[in-house]
Amino acid sequence: MNRIEIGPGQEFSLGGENFVITVPIKERRLSTSDAFTIAKNEPYIRVYEELASAFSPRSILELGIFQGGSYVFLDKLFKPRRISAVEISPKPVTPLLRYVADKEGRFVHFSTSQSDRKILEHIVPNELADELDLVVDDASHTYEQTKASFEILFPLLKPGGIYAIEDWSWAHSPNYQAPDAPFSKRHALSNLLFEQLMLMGSTFLISEIRVWKFLYLIHKANTALPAPDEGRNESGSIFEQILNRGREWSLI
């Protein structure tokens, strides 16, 4: 695949669709019939571009839609058989709805939390035909909800699949250090990365975790048992398998 060329106005095209990168939180551009807004800057684009050169997921689940640009980007880049997504906002993105309307195996869910177990456990076997190979979490970026999604979806991810979590390091940015900063009362999302590293060391569920400053990729082991026999305990959490020598783990 040819390298994606990003223009001076942060615009690019892929698979016949146009995109505009708009990352600033204020005054973000809305998607239009001419171009989708994607809130991933070039470093993100390059990671997924590299991943697509060696990985062909059959089905993708995206958590967090925003203006739909990332949904269409993932669809055009990876060309999966099926793709679904959930978004907490109740306001539909009209260009995205037009995009999926005439395409088989394409689904979107608005007014839906990333940690809604009932919906997620419906999507994977029904919309994604139990072939979930890639999860991209660009939703709340909170520790609690991101962990809840992982606890639900990682057991449903096929062996050899990949679970991407974006924007994990926000709590360590200078912009988030003040007592009145955004998420100042929330636990750092990096806690989840630490827990997943401990899970990797304690089990054979995870073969590799690749970390960048802005996202990380969890590679599920090819030898991992399929759900529901994946070592989950009665509480349903795979994190109970962490071996920590009986010592307490404290969140930051």
C-alpha positions in Angstrom: 0.0 0.0 0.0 1.3 3.5 -0.8 2.1 5.8 2.0 -0.8 8.1 2.9 0.1 11.7 1.8 -1.0 14.3 4.2 -1.4 17.8 2.7 -0.4 21.2 4.2 -4.0 21.7 5.4 -3.9 18.3 7.2 -6.1 16.8 4.5 -5.6 13.4 2.9 -7.6 10.8 0.9 -7.9 7.1 1.3 -10.0 4.6 -0.6 -12.0 7.3 -2.4 -12.9 9.2 0.8 -11.5 12.6 1.9 -10.3 13.3 5.5 -9.3 16.4 7.5 -7.2 16.0 10.6 -8.5 18.3 13.4 -7.1 17.6 16.8 -7.6 20.7 19.0 -10.4 20.2 21.5 -12.0 23.6 20.8 -13.7 24.4 17.5 -13.3 21.0 16.0 -14.4 20.7 12.4 -17.6 18.7 11.8 -17.7 16.0 9.1 -19.4 17.0 5.9 -20.3 15.3 2.6 -17.0 16.5 1.2 -14.6 15.3 3.9 -14.7 13.4 7.2 -13.1 14.9 10.3 -10.6 12.6 12.0 -9.2 13.4 15.4 -6.0 11.5 15.0 -2.8 13.4 13.9 -0.1 12.0 11.7 1.7 9.9 14.4 -1.5 8.0 14.9 -2.1 7.6 11.2 1.4 6.2 10.8 1.0 3.6 13.5 -2.2 2.2 12.0 -0.7 2.4 8.5 2.3 0.3 9.7 -0.1 -2.1 11.4 -2.2 -2.6 8.3 0.9 -3.6 6.3 1.1 -6.8 8.3 -2.3 -7.3 9.9 -5.6 -8.0 8.3 -8.5 -8.1 10.8 -11.7 -9.8 9.7 -13.8 -7.6 12.1 -13.2 -4.3 13.9 -14.9 -2.7 16.9 -14.3 0.9 17.5 -15.1 2.6 20.8 -15.7 6.3 20.3 -16.9 7.6 17.0 -16.8 11.5 17.4 -17.3 12.7 13.8 -16.9 9.3 12.1 -13.6 9.9 10.4 -11.7 7.3 12.3 -14.4 4.7 11.5 -14.1 5.3 7.8 -10.3 5.5 8.0 -10.1 2.1 9.7 -12.6 0.7 7.2 -10.6 1.9 4.2 -7.2 1.1 5.7 -7.9 -2.4 6.9 -10.7 -3.4 4.6 -12.4 -5.8 7.1 -15.4 -8.0 6.4 -17.3 -6.2 9.2 -16.9 -3.1 11.4 -19.1 -1.8 14.2 -18.7 1.1 16.6 -20.3 2.7 19.7 -20.5 6.3 20.7 -21.8 7.8 23.9 -23.1 11.0 22.2 -26.8 10.8 21.2 -26.3 13.0 18.2 -25.8 11.0 15.0 -23.2 11.9 12.5 -25.1 12.2 9.2 -22.2 11.7 6.8 -21.3 8.5 8.7 -24.8 7.2 8.5 -24.8 7.9 4.8 -21.5 6.0 4.5 -22.8 2.8 6.2 -26.3 2.9 4.7 -25.4 1.1 1.5 -22.6 -1.1 2.8 -22.9 -4.7 4.1 -21.4 -5.5 7.5 -21.1 -1.9 8.7 -22.8 -0.8 11.9 -22.8 2.2 14.3 -24.5 2.7 17.7 -25.0 6.2 19.2 -26.2 6.9 22.8 -24.1 3.8 23.8 -21.5 3.6 26.5 -18.2 1.9 25.8 -18.8 -0.2 28.9 -22.4 -1.4 28.1 -21.9 -5.1 28.5 -25.2 -6.0 27.0 -24.6 -4.1 23.8 -21.0 -5.2 23.4 -21.8 -8.8 23.9 -24.5 -8.5 21.3 -22.3 -6.8 18.7 -19.5 -9.3 18.7 -21.4 -12.5 17.9 -24.2 -10.9 15.8 -22.7 -7.9 13.9 -19.1 -9.1 13.8 -19.8 -12.9 13.4 -17.6 -13.8 16.4 -14.5 -12.7 14.3 -13.3 -9.8 16.4 -9.7 -9.2 15.5 -9.2 -5.6 16.3 -10.5 -3.2 19.0 -9.7 0.5 18.9 -10.6 2.4 22.1 -10.7 6.1 21.5 -13.7 6.7 23.8 -13.7 8.1 27.4 -10.0 7.8 28.1 -10.9 7.2 31.8 -9.4 4.4 33.8 -12.7 2.9 35.0 -14.6 2.8 31.7 -11.6 1.8 29.6 -10.9 -1.1 32.0 -14.5 -2.1 32.0 -14.5 -2.3 28.1 -11.3 -4.3 28.2 -12.7 -6.8 30.7 -15.7 -7.4 28.5 -14.0 -7.4 25.1 -10.5 -8.9 25.5 -12.0 -12.4 26.3 -14.0 -12.0 23.1 -11.0 -10.9 21.0 -9.8 -13.8 18.8 -6.3 -15.3 19.5 -3.7 -13.2 17.6 -6.0 -10.2 17.8 -5.0 -6.7 18.7 -6.5 -4.3 21.3 -5.5 -0.6 20.8 -5.9 2.0 23.6 -5.4 5.6 22.6 -4.4 8.7 24.7 -3.3 6.7 27.7 -0.7 9.2 29.0 -2.9 12.2 29.6 -2.4 12.2 33.4 1.4 12.7 32.9 1.0 15.8 30.7 1.8 19.2 32.2 -1.7 20.3 31.2 -3.2 17.8 33.7 -1.2 18.6 36.8 -3.3 21.4 38.4 -6.0 20.6 41.0 -8.7 22.0 38.7 -7.4 20.4 35.5 -9.6 18.1 33.4 -10.0 14.6 35.0 -8.2 15.9 38.1 -10.4 13.6 40.3 -10.1 10.6 38.1 -7.5 7.8 38.3 -4.8 7.9 35.6 -5.5 5.8 32.5 -1.8 4.6 32.8 -2.9 2.5 35.7 -4.6 0.2 33.3 -1.4 -0.2 31.2 0.5 -1.1 34.4 -2.2 -3.7 35.2 -2.1 -5.1 31.7 1.7 -5.4 31.9 1.3 -7.4 35.2 -1.4 -9.5 33.5 1.1 -10.3 30.6 3.7 -11.3 33.1 1.3 -13.5 35.1 -0.5 -15.3 32.3 -0.1 -16.5 28.7 -3.0 -14.3 27.5 -0.9 -11.4 26.1 2.2 -12.0 23.9 3.3 -8.4 23.5 2.4 -4.8 24.4 3.8 -2.1 22.1 3.8 1.4 23.7 4.0 4.8 22.1 3.5 8.1 24.0 0.1 8.5 22.6 -1.3 4.9 22.2 -0.5 1.3 22.8 -1.3 -2.1 21.2 -2.0 -5.2 23.1 -1.3 -8.4 21.1 -3.4 -11.3 22.3 -1.4 -14.5 22.3 -2.1 -17.0 19.5 -2.3 -19.7 22.1 -4.9 -17.9 24.3 -8.0 -20.0 25.0 -11.2 -18.7 23.4 -13.9 -17.2 25.5 -15.5 -18.1 27.9 -12.7 -20.5 29.1 -10.1 -17.8 29.2 -9.3 -18.1 32.8 -11.9 -15.6 34.0 -12.9 -16.1 37.6 -16.4 -15.9 39.0 -16.3 -12.1 39.1 -15.7 -12.1 35.3 -12.5 -10.1 35.6 -9.3 -11.5 34.0 -7.3 -9.1 36.2 -7.8 -11.5 39.1 -5.1 -13.6 37.5 -2.4 -11.1 38.3 0.3 -12.6 40.5 1.6 -9.9 42.8 3.3 -11.8 45.7 0.3 -10.8 47.9 1.2 -7.1 47.8 -1.3 -4.3 47.3 -1.4 -2.4 44.1 -2.3 1.3 44.6 -3.8 3.5 41.8 -2.4 6.9 41.1 
